[in-house]
Amino acid sequence: MISDKPVIQDLIGIVSAHGIQHVVISPGSRHAPVSLSFYHHPEISCHIIPDERAAGYFALGLAQELQQAVGIVCTSGTAAANYGPAMAEAHYQDLPLVFMSTDRPEEWVDQGDGQTIRQQGLLDLHARKSIQLRQDDDHADVKWHNQRMINEAMLTALGRVRGPVHINIPLREPLYELVEFPDSQPNVIQRKPSEAHLTESQKIQLKEQLAGFQKIMIITGHHLPNPDLTKAVAAIANRENVVVLTETTSNCTQGEVISCIDRLLMTLENGEHDGFAPDLLVTFGSQIISKKIKAFLRQTPLKGHWHIDEDGRIMDTFKQLSEVLSCGPSEFFRVLASAESVTSDYHAKWYDRHVKLEAIQQSIAEESGWSDLQVFKDVLPALPQDSILQMGNSSVVRYIQLFEQRSDILYYGNRGTSGIDGCTSTAAGMAVATDKVVTLISGDISFLYDVNGLWHQQDISNLKIVLINNGGGNIFRIIDGPSSTAALEEVFETRHAQDASHLAKHFGIEYISASDRTELKQGIESLYASEQCAILEVFTRDVASDEVLKQAFRTSKKRIKI
């Protein structure tokens, strides 16, 4: 069955032909023609998530895991505005969310009609394309226009560089009439996939240029898992004149890469900066988490900074961008691998210190006593093999970056906008999209902020949550600025005495708690032995974890000299 409205029949036909297989729907009435049509579609899975903000992030988690377009449907009014955060995150992660908001007829906007706001262009700042469908499509030209615009939106979402789009659909009543699927199909416009490549002459020129640099630093930004890219990076990571600095969110975990940037930079003395600084900086991917590498390179004069982006977009993170290479990063690294080798101690300088610091870090974390640092030291090695980690923002992702990445784990986090507002919802969406175990490590404020991410009937039995409850936003004790103010606890940290036990009971989720290391190790075993979604809440409220972390950095700096 499908709506009797021709515009909805065209919408469903075109988006499904372009590959949408999953649609996230929040309850309402105005969107009945769309939601019922998707619900009855034999090749589309519908996921009902009541909270619209949570629904947006749930769809984001689906898109991260499936690496395909995911639809979102909502009713009219402020419901549509709640998708702004997830659409912004999708924009900066290059994820193809297709947001279909239904609306009141255009003539009723600003005329006192209920549940009516200015929805047209509502999310223009982060939607790669925003379209308004015509509501009266009994004229052939209007039908042609609507079909063309829906195709344009889908081709934008699934372009060479993917991203979110917004389709706004004004609808008149009646809304609930259904008919059999029509025999005729709407016009579907296809675009042959294209990739940006280097020409042979460009490859020759690059090889000549690369042979002239004694110190090449490659930084991997946020990137979805890509086995071909991981192999290409590993193939050049041990070259004498190359150092590869990776982050968890780039999922480049193989070869002699440096995966703990901040940990290493914290040990550098002023006189060492020149030896560790590069001549040429090469970057790819989007956002970079490490503030220390940003500060280090912004203060370091470079001979060149090349950024690799298939769409040729400019990202001048370090304020010294000299060239944008419109190609895939794997292609560039294959060129680098075939370039003439250069004698240099640059790789050895970085990698030798990295190896020494790994042993020092493990020792310090073991000695630190009960603290956030020790919790991460015990939790990260205990993640099941071949599983997925969703990292909460703020202090969580930064702690994880202090430990060596595992090559059998896929790392995800909402670092496009770095918000705390959808971490749980994203993890829930990912859990639905995979049979693997998904572990969410979250701080207490992030978890409390997004509890509606657990408010639905989806099967998330493979989702395991490690909730670190230190009684507030501990990140503000770690970063410069807030920790020096008199209003640290009241304004920044948001100190609280909440725990997740009642929430777990409310949502029917197994609850486990730990307040010391022995209980933590037992809790980890129970967490992964559970056959349902479970929360392991780890309490570190009465511990000065910020001081433990700062002391760990100071100790690392001393021991590296021994």
C-alpha positions as semicolon CSV with decimal commas, in nm:
position;residue;x (nm);y (nm);z (nm)
1;M;0,000;0,000;0,000
2;I;0,106;0,359;-0,066
3;S;-0,040;0,708;-0,026
4;D;-0,289;0,815;-0,291
5;K;-0,099;1,142;-0,331
6;P;0,105;1,138;-0,656
7;V;0,382;1,354;-0,506
8;I;0,438;1,096;-0,229
9;Q;0,430;0,808;-0,477
10;D;0,703;0,985;-0,674
11;L;0,904;1,055;-0,358
12;I;0,894;0,694;-0,239
13;G;0,972;0,557;-0,584
14;I;1,271;0,783;-0,645
15;V;1,443;0,764;-0,303
16;S;1,406;0,384;-0,293
17;A;1,546;0,358;-0,647
18;H;1,849;0,557;-0,527
19;G;1,915;0,298;-0,259
20;I;1,743;0,407;0,061
21;Q;1,670;0,092;0,261
22;H;1,633;0,237;0,612
23;V;1,401;0,518;0,724
24;V;1,377;0,663;1,075
25;I;1,031;0,796;1,162
26;S;0,911;1,000;1,458
27;P;0,536;0,979;1,534
28;G;0,301;1,252;1,414
29;S;0,005;1,312;1,184
30;R;0,098;1,549;0,902
31;H;0,357;1,302;0,771
32;A;0,107;1,011;0,752
33;P;0,125;0,989;0,370
34;V;0,503;0,952;0,384
35;S;0,540;0,736;0,695
36;L;0,262;0,493;0,598
37;S;0,405;0,459;0,247
38;F;0,749;0,373;0,380
39;Y;0,599;0,144;0,643
40;H;0,422;-0,063;0,377
41;H;0,718;-0,067;0,137
42;P;0,845;-0,427;0,110
43;E;1,213;-0,329;0,069
44;I;1,245;-0,057;0,334
45;S;1,305;-0,104;0,708
46;C;1,134;0,155;0,927
47;H;1,264;0,251;1,272
48;I;1,026;0,440;1,501
49;I;1,207;0,681;1,736
50;P;0,973;0,914;1,932
51;D;1,220;1,195;2,010
52;E;1,310;1,385;1,691
53;R;1,655;1,493;1,807
54;A;1,736;1,137;1,907
55;A;1,589;1,015;1,577
56;G;1,830;1,232;1,379
57;Y;2,131;1,089;1,561
58;F;1,990;0,736;1,541
59;A;1,983;0,779;1,162
60;L;2,339;0,911;1,180
61;G;2,452;0,590;1,352
62;L;2,281;0,382;1,084
63;A;2,457;0,582;0,812
64;Q;2,797;0,551;0,981
65;E;2,778;0,174;0,990
66;L;2,594;0,109;0,663
67;Q;2,779;0,382;0,468
68;Q;2,464;0,441;0,265
69;A;2,185;0,699;0,255
70;V;1,934;0,686;0,542
71;G;1,596;0,859;0,539
72;I;1,440;1,060;0,823
73;V;1,072;1,154;0,833
74;C;0,888;1,388;1,070
75;T;0,567;1,586;1,108
76;S;0,536;1,963;1,069
77;G;0,631;2,241;1,309
78;T;0,916;2,249;1,559
79;A;0,966;1,875;1,507
80;A;1,168;1,965;1,198
81;A;1,394;2,204;1,388
82;N;1,505;1,925;1,619
83;Y;1,702;1,762;1,337
84;G;1,942;2,056;1,314
85;P;2,217;1,904;1,535
86;A;2,224;1,568;1,353
87;M;2,216;1,738;1,012
88;A;2,510;1,957;1,114
89;E;2,703;1,652;1,232
90;A;2,621;1,470;0,906
91;H;2,744;1,772;0,709
92;Y;3,086;1,761;0,874
93;Q;3,109;1,381;0,858
94;D;3,001;1,368;0,489
95;L;2,713;1,134;0,574
96;P;2,408;1,109;0,342
97;L;2,106;1,174;0,563
98;V;1,791;1,241;0,360
99;F;1,561;1,448;0,581
100;M;1,199;1,451;0,461
101;S;0,992;1,697;0,664
102;T;0,621;1,732;0,600
103;D;0,459;2,073;0,620
104;R;0,130;2,262;0,621
105;P;0,019;2,411;0,289
106;E;0,235;2,712;0,200
107;E;-0,049;2,964;0,219
108;W;-0,102;2,886;0,589
109;V;0,248;2,977;0,705
110;D;0,235;3,277;0,945
111;Q;-0,146;3,270;0,942
112;G;-0,206;3,134;1,291
113;D;-0,256;2,773;1,188
114;G;-0,143;2,511;1,440
115;Q;0,192;2,336;1,420
116;T;0,305;2,565;1,138
117;I;0,646;2,734;1,122
118;R;0,874;2,854;0,841
119;Q;1,009;2,515;0,737
120;Q;1,126;2,596;0,386
121;G;1,504;2,631;0,399
122;L;1,502;2,565;0,773
123;L;1,834;2,374;0,767
124;D;2,002;2,548;0,474
125;L;2,326;2,616;0,663
126;H;2,414;2,246;0,680
127;A;2,200;2,073;0,419
128;R;2,400;2,026;0,098
129;K;2,077;2,081;-0,091
130;S;1,735;2,198;0,029
131;I;1,421;2,164;-0,186
132;Q;1,052;2,247;-0,150
133;L;0,812;2,020;-0,336
134;R;0,500;2,159;-0,503
135;Q;0,185;2,038;-0,330
136;D;-0,058;2,043;-0,626
137;D;0,096;1,818;-0,890
138;D;-0,203;1,757;-1,116
139;H;-0,025;1,958;-1,387
140;A;0,238;1,768;-1,588
141;D;0,500;2,040;-1,542
142;V;0,459;2,038;-1,164
143;K;0,496;1,658;-1,159
144;W;0,808;1,686;-1,376
145;H;0,945;1,955;-1,143
146;N;0,891;1,747;-0,828
147;Q;1,052;1,437;-0,977
148;R;1,350;1,636;-1,098
149;M;1,401;1,805;-0,760
150;I;1,383;1,476;-0,568
151;N;1,641;1,329;-0,806
152;E;1,866;1,631;-0,760
153;A;1,847;1,596;-0,382
154;M;1,937;1,226;-0,394
155;L;2,223;1,278;-0,640
156;T;2,361;1,548;-0,410
157;A;2,335;1,326;-0,104
158;L;2,514;1,044;-0,288
159;G;2,766;1,255;-0,480
160;R;3,141;1,210;-0,492
161;V;3,151;1,366;-0,146
162;R;2,834;1,267;0,034
163;G;2,623;1,477;0,267
164;P;2,279;1,555;0,412
165;V;1,988;1,700;0,214
166;H;1,647;1,838;0,313
167;I;1,321;1,772;0,126
168;N;1,026;1,978;0,257
169;I;0,680;1,850;0,156
170;P;0,368;2,067;0,204
171;L;0,059;1,844;0,226
172;R;-0,314;1,905;0,223
173;E;-0,568;1,692;0,402
174;P;-0,690;1,421;0,374
175;L;-0,369;1,245;0,476
176;Y;-0,447;0,880;0,544
177;E;-0,584;0,745;0,215
178;L;-0,386;0,453;0,072
179;V;-0,394;0,271;-0,262
180;E;-0,208;-0,020;-0,419
181;F;0,142;0,051;-0,548
182;P;0,104;0,199;-0,900
183;D;0,232;0,013;-1,203
184;S;0,395;0,324;-1,347
185;Q;0,725;0,438;-1,198
186;P;0,860;0,794;-1,164
187;N;1,155;0,909;-1,368
188;V;1,481;0,819;-1,191
189;I;1,787;1,014;-1,299
190;Q;2,114;0,826;-1,254
191;R;2,464;0,970;-1,246
192;K;2,763;0,755;-1,325
193;P;2,998;0,752;-1,026
194;S;3,306;0,963;-1,074
195;E;3,630;0,988;-0,883
196;A;3,894;1,258;-0,878
197;H;4,230;1,127;-0,996
198;L;4,581;1,259;-1,045
199;T;4,705;1,276;-1,401
200;E;5,027;1,094;-1,492
201;S;5,212;1,424;-1,523
202;Q;5,087;1,527;-1,177
203;K;5,212;1,198;-1,032
204;I;5,557;1,252;-1,184
205;Q;5,570;1,606;-1,049
206;L;5,462;1,494;-0,702
207;K;5,730;1,223;-0,691
208;E;5,995;1,481;-0,775
209;Q;5,866;1,720;-0,508
210;L;5,837;1,451;-0,239
211;A;6,197;1,343;-0,294
212;G;6,305;1,692;-0,188
213;F;6,170;1,678;0,167
214;Q;6,368;1,540;0,461
215;K;6,076;1,557;0,703
216;I;5,721;1,477;0,588
217;M;5,440;1,468;0,843
218;I;5,106;1,311;0,750
219;I;4,804;1,374;0,975
220;T;4,492;1,164;0,933
221;G;4,169;1,345;1,019
222;H;3,820;1,208;1,073
223;H;3,744;0,938;0,814
224;L;3,506;0,643;0,790
225;P;3,677;0,301;0,804
226;N;3,835;0,214;0,470
227;P;4,055;-0,101;0,444
228;D;4,221;0,018;0,121
229;L;4,317;0,348;0,282
230;T;4,446;0,174;0,595
231;K;4,677;-0,045;0,384
232;A;4,796;0,251;0,177
233;V;4,885;0,448;0,491
234;A;5,061;0,148;0,648
235;A;5,272;0,104;0,333
236;I;5,436;0,446;0,370
237;A;5,432;0,481;0,750
238;N;5,783;0,340;0,798
239;R;5,963;0,548;0,533
240;E;6,269;0,720;0,683
241;N;6,149;1,073;0,609
242;V;5,781;1,018;0,693
243;V;5,587;1,021;1,017
244;V;5,213;0,940;1,018
245;L;5,009;1,085;1,304
246;T;4,671;0,915;1,333
247;E;4,363;0,974;1,543
248;T;4,104;0,725;1,660
249;T;3,841;0,869;1,425
250;S;4,054;0,807;1,115
251;N;4,066;0,428;1,173
252;C;4,419;0,397;1,032
253;T;4,561;0,151;1,283
254;Q;4,815;-0,054;1,090
255;G;5,188;-0,004;1,044
256;E;5,430;0,223;1,227
257;V;5,185;0,505;1,288
258;I;5,180;0,740;1,589
259;S;4,835;0,704;1,742
260;C;4,879;0,904;2,064
261;I;4,967;1,254;1,947
262;D;4,905;1,454;2,264
263;R;5,088;1,204;2,482
264;L;5,403;1,249;2,275
265;L;5,384;1,624;2,229
266;M;5,352;1,673;2,605
267;T;5,705;1,537;2,650
268;L;5,877;1,775;2,408
269;E;6,116;2,032;2,550
270;N;6,147;2,368;2,374
271;G;6,480;2,273;2,222
272;E;6,331;1,962;2,060
273;H;6,056;2,132;1,861
274;D;6,263;2,193;1,549
275;G;6,370;1,829;1,526
276;F;6,012;1,704;1,546
277;A;5,862;1,974;1,321
278;P;5,803;1,881;0,953
279;D;5,911;2,050;0,632
280;L;5,602;1,928;0,449
281;L;5,266;1,866;0,612
282;V;5,012;1,643;0,434
283;T;4,657;1,612;0,569
284;F;4,341;1,430;0,469
285;G;4,002;1,373;0,627
286;S;3,810;1,632;0,825
287;Q;3,824;1,738;1,189
288;I;4,135;1,678;1,399
289;I;4,086;1,626;1,773
290;S;4,431;1,709;1,910
291;K;4,455;2,071;2,018
292;K;4,825;2,025;2,086
293;I;4,915;1,935;1,727
294;K;4,712;2,233;1,605
295;A;4,901;2,468;1,838
296;F;5,236;2,305;1,752
297;L;5,195;2,337;1,374
298;R;5,035;2,681;1,373
299;Q;5,351;2,809;1,540
300;T;5,586;2,614;1,310
301;P;5,688;2,765;0,973
302;L;5,630;2,501;0,704
303;K;5,772;2,471;0,355
304;G;5,434;2,342;0,242
305;H;5,097;2,211;0,357
306;W;4,911;1,987;0,112
307;H;4,553;1,892;0,187
308;I;4,396;1,595;0,006
309;D;4,025;1,624;-0,073
310;E;3,842;1,455;-0,359
311;D;3,612;1,754;-0,402
312;G;3,895;2,007;-0,380
313;R;3,758;2,171;-0,064
314;I;3,986;2,406;0,127
315;M;4,057;2,320;0,490
316;D;4,330;2,545;0,626
317;T;4,339;2,412;0,983
318;F;4,701;2,512;1,040
319;K;4,687;2,852;0,862
320;Q;4,963;2,755;0,613
321;L;4,776;2,571;0,337
322;S;4,969;2,585;0,010
323;E;4,802;2,326;-0,215
324;V;4,483;2,120;-0,239
325;L;4,512;1,784;-0,415
326;S;4,183;1,674;-0,575
327;C;4,227;1,298;-0,545
328;G;4,163;1,013;-0,307
329;P;4,416;0,981;-0,024
330;S;4,493;0,618;-0,116
331;E;4,607;0,728;-0,461
332;F;4,837;0,992;-0,313
333;F;4,996;0,743;-0,073
334;R;5,063;0,501;-0,358
335;V;5,247;0,782;-0,534
336;L;5,445;0,851;-0,217
337;A;5,529;0,481;-0,182
338;S;5,678;0,481;-0,531
339;A;5,879;0,802;-0,480
340;E;6,256;0,793;-0,439
341;S;6,354;0,707;-0,081
342;V;6,520;0,980;0,123
343;T;6,777;0,924;0,397
344;S;6,647;1,077;0,718
345;D;6,611;1,008;1,091
346;Y;6,272;1,179;1,106
347;H;6,059;0,865;1,130
348;A;6,290;0,704;1,385
349;K;6,287;1,016;1,604
350;W;5,906;1,009;1,633
351;Y;5,849;0,635;1,641
352;D;6,119;0,551;1,895
353;R;5,972;0,803;2,138
354;H;5,623;0,671;2,072
355;V;5,728;0,315;2,160
356;K;5,901;0,426;2,480
357;L;5,601;0,631;2,586
358;E;5,363;0,339;2,534
359;A;5,548;0,138;2,798
360;I;5,569;0,441;3,028
361;Q;5,198;0,520;2,985
362;Q;5,091;0,166;3,076
363;S;5,307;0,178;3,387
364;I;5,176;0,519;3,495
365;A;4,812;0,419;3,443
366;E;4,872;0,108;3,651
367;E;5,028;0,316;3,931
368;S;4,774;0,599;3,920
369;G;4,521;0,439;4,152
370;W;4,144;0,456;4,110
371;S;4,078;0,735;3,860
372;D;3,937;0,801;3,513
373;L;4,280;0,724;3,365
374;Q;4,290;0,380;3,527
375;V;3,932;0,308;3,416
376;F;4,026;0,362;3,051
377;K;4,342;0,157;3,099
378;D;4,128;-0,141;3,208
379;V;3,825;-0,094;2,980
380;L;3,991;-0,045;2,640
381;P;4,182;-0,378;2,629
382;A;3,864;-0,557;2,742
383;L;3,656;-0,455;2,440
384;P;3,554;-0,769;2,249
385;Q;3,758;-0,857;1,943
386;D;3,623;-0,735;1,610
387;S;3,378;-0,499;1,778
388;I;3,284;-0,132;1,743
389;L;3,358;0,154;1,980
390;Q;3,142;0,467;1,989
391;M;3,332;0,738;2,176
392;G;3,153;1,005;2,374
393;N;3,278;1,360;2,335
394;S;3,467;1,593;2,568
395;S;3,701;1,406;2,808
396;V;3,610;1,053;2,688
397;V;3,751;1,080;2,337
398;R;4,062;1,257;2,469
399;Y;4,135;0,984;2,724
400;I;4,094;0,719;2,454
401;Q;4,348;0,902;2,237
402;L;4,610;0,855;2,510
403;F;4,612;0,478;2,454
404;E;4,738;0,274;2,160
405;Q;4,464;0,201;1,908
406;R;4,361;-0,158;1,846
407;S;4,361;-0,277;1,486
408;D;4,064;-0,510;1,549
409;I;3,836;-0,229;1,671
410;L;3,647;0,027;1,461
411;Y;3,639;0,370;1,623
412;Y;3,351;0,614;1,578
413;G;3,265;0,945;1,737
414;N;3,062;1,253;1,654
415;R;3,359;1,481;1,600
416;G;3,205;1,676;1,313
417;T;3,062;1,926;1,558
418;S;3,195;1,759;1,878
419;G;2,860;1,793;2,056
420;I;2,746;1,580;2,348
421;D;2,382;1,587;2,241
422;G;2,348;1,262;2,044
423;C;2,617;1,015;2,153
424;T;2,376;0,754;2,292
425;S;2,130;0,786;2,004
426;T;2,410;0,743;1,748
427;A;2,538;0,432;1,924
428;A;2,184;0,289;1,932
429;G;2,144;0,346;1,558
430;M;2,475;0,177;1,488
431;A;2,380;-0,120;1,707
432;V;2,067;-0,173;1,498
433;A;2,273;-0,165;1,177
434;T;2,524;-0,432;1,278
435;D;2,548;-0,775;1,441
436;K;2,876;-0,678;1,608
437;V;2,900;-0,569;1,969
438;V;2,885;-0,189;1,993
439;T;3,037;-0,033;2,305
440;L;2,951;0,325;2,393
441;I;3,190;0,489;2,640
442;S;3,016;0,800;2,765
443;G;3,058;1,065;3,030
444;D;2,776;1,126;3,274
445;I;2,665;1,465;3,136
446;S;2,654;1,331;2,778
447;F;2,453;1,030;2,888
448;L;2,201;1,228;3,092
449;Y;2,163;1,478;2,808
450;D;2,066;1,209;2,556
451;V;1,863;0,958;2,759
452;N;1,588;0,961;2,496
453;G;1,832;0,777;2,273
454;L;1,714;0,469;2,465
455;W;1,342;0,551;2,431
456;H;1,226;0,320;2,151
457;Q;1,143;-0,042;2,075
458;Q;1,444;-0,118;1,853
459;D;1,657;-0,425;1,925
460;I;1,980;-0,292;2,074
461;S;2,078;-0,600;2,272
462;N;2,428;-0,577;2,122
463;L;2,479;-0,226;2,268
464;K;2,691;-0,211;2,584
465;I;2,735;0,120;2,762
466;V;3,028;0,210;2,986
467;L;2,915;0,520;3,174
468;I;3,189;0,708;3,359
469;N;3,022;0,907;3,635
470;N;3,264;1,155;3,787
471;G;2,984;1,384;3,904
472;G;3,006;1,649;3,634
473;G;3,180;1,776;3,323
474;N;3,534;1,677;3,419
475;I;3,667;1,812;3,086
476;F;3,648;2,163;3,231
477;R;3,906;2,070;3,492
478;I;4,141;1,948;3,220
479;I;4,128;2,228;2,962
480;D;4,270;2,574;3,020
481;G;4,033;2,852;3,121
482;P;3,735;2,709;3,311
483;S;3,954;2,547;3,580
484;S;4,084;2,890;3,684
485;T;3,742;3,047;3,741
486;A;3,557;3,075;4,071
487;A;3,241;2,938;3,905
488;L;3,394;2,612;3,780
489;E;3,152;2,376;3,955
490;E;2,834;2,581;3,919
491;V;2,865;2,714;3,565
492;F;3,093;2,477;3,375
493;E;3,097;2,134;3,537
494;T;2,727;2,117;3,630
495;R;2,795;1,908;3,939
496;H;2,525;1,653;4,019
497;A;2,445;1,350;4,233
498;Q;2,254;1,153;3,967
499;D;2,316;0,794;3,868
500;A;2,174;0,577;3,591
501;S;2,015;0,302;3,798
502;H;1,660;0,441;3,783
503;L;1,696;0,525;3,412
504;A;1,812;0,171;3,340
505;K;1,508;0,033;3,523
506;H;1,281;0,278;3,338
507;F;1,406;0,161;2,998
508;G;1,433;-0,207;3,092
509;I;1,811;-0,217;3,062
510;E;2,043;-0,432;3,274
511;Y;2,239;-0,220;3,523
512;I;2,583;-0,287;3,671
513;S;2,794;-0,051;3,883
514;A;3,157;-0,029;3,989
515;S;3,330;0,194;4,244
516;D;3,677;0,037;4,253
517;R;3,906;-0,160;4,029
518;T;3,795;-0,503;4,147
519;E;3,430;-0,417;4,083
520;L;3,525;-0,270;3,746
521;K;3,688;-0,591;3,625
522;Q;3,390;-0,794;3,745
523;G;3,154;-0,540;3,588
524;I;3,325;-0,564;3,249
525;E;3,278;-0,943;3,249
526;S;2,910;-0,905;3,340
527;L;2,859;-0,633;3,079
528;Y;2,973;-0,847;2,788
529;A;2,814;-1,163;2,925
530;S;2,473;-0,994;2,919
531;E;2,239;-1,094;2,638
532;Q;2,062;-0,759;2,646
533;C;2,156;-0,393;2,635
534;A;2,342;-0,319;2,956
535;I;2,496;-0,023;3,137
536;L;2,813;-0,044;3,344
537;E;2,823;0,274;3,551
538;V;3,171;0,347;3,687
539;F;3,186;0,594;3,975
540;T;3,495;0,815;4,010
541;R;3,322;1,112;4,175
542;D;3,546;1,141;4,479
543;V;3,871;1,124;4,283
544;A;4,068;1,421;4,148
545;S;4,105;1,255;3,806
546;D;4,218;1,582;3,650
547;E;4,517;1,597;3,886
548;V;4,595;1,231;3,817
549;L;4,602;1,303;3,445
550;K;4,820;1,613;3,479
551;Q;5,060;1,424;3,703
552;A;5,073;1,144;3,446
553;F;5,190;1,393;3,182
554;R;5,453;1,533;3,418
555;T;5,577;1,184;3,504
556;S;5,595;1,085;3,136
557;K;5,808;1,389;3,065
558;K;6,051;1,294;3,341
559;R;6,076;0,924;3,259
560;I;6,131;0,975;2,886
561;K;6,466;1,135;2,968
562;I;6,589;0,838;3,168
